[in-house]
């Protein structure tokens, strides 16, 4: 994943480290839209990931443009 996307997730979700696995990355992307990730919830679906992927791209555009 591009560094700006990982950095955007770290800033938005207040993660403690930028060193995350690919599974943690996609879990964090799903959390952008409110996915809770309880034990009984299973994995986020493609619609959730697609919607939140778009949200992450917007967030990274703002970070790259110097927005807050």
N, C-alpha and C positions, 0 to 999 in steps of 0.2 A: 504494500500500500504506500502511496506517496506520503512523505513525511508531513506535509501540510494537513492531510486528513487525520493522521494520528494526533498531531498537535491540536487540531480543532476538537477532536473528541476529548482529549485530556483537559482542555480549557473548559469546554461546555459541561462535561460531566464531573469535573473536579476530581479526576483520577490522580492517584499518587505517583504513577510512573508512566513514562512513554514507552516502556518495553513491555508490549503485550503480544500475546499469541494471536494467530489468525482467528481462532474461535472466540477469544475475548474481544477482538476487534468487531466482529459481526454481532456479538452480544451487545456491545456498547452502541453500535449503530441502531439496533432494535430498541434500545432503551431511550434513544432520542425521542421516539414517538410514544413512549409510555409503556412499552413492553415490560412487564414486571419480572418475568422469569422465575415464577414459583416452581417448585418441584413438579407439580401436577400440570403445569402449563405446556410442557414440551418445548420444542424448538420454535423460534419465530418463523412464520410463513413467508413466502416470497412476496406477497403484497405488502406486508409490514416492512420487510427489508427494502423493497423498492421505494416505498414512500419515504422511509427514513434515510435511504441513500441519497435521495434528492435533497432532503433537508441538510444532510451533511455537506453536500456539494455547495449549497447556498451559504452555509456557515463558513466553509473554507474560502469561498469567494470573498466574504467579508473580512476574514482574517488576513487573506492575501492583499486585500485592498487597504488594509490598515484600519478597518473598522473595529468597534469594540463589541 
